[in-house]
């Protein structure tokens, strides 16, 4: 979602998700598994 604060400024809010899994196929799980998510806030300035 974005909102223009003026002619040269933009405010962005978004949700980001990253999932990563790894497994080498053995009986014992020696790979890794991670899931990250959260709010991302950004400010754009146009010159």
Residue pairs with C-beta under 8 A, 6 or more apart in sequence:
1 12
1 13
1 14
2 10
2 11
2 12
2 13
3 10
3 11
3 12
4 10
4 11
5 11
7 46
8 45
8 46
8 47
9 43
9 44
9 45
9 46
10 43
10 44
10 46
11 41
11 42
11 43
11 44
12 40
12 41
12 42
12 43
12 44
13 39
13 40
13 41
13 42
14 39
14 40
14 42
15 37
15 38
15 39
15 40
16 37
16 38
16 39
16 40
17 35
17 36
17 37
18 34
18 35
18 36
18 37
19 34
19 35
19 36
20 32
20 33
20 34
20 35
21 31
21 32
21 33
21 34
22 31
22 32
22 33
23 29
23 31
24 30
24 31
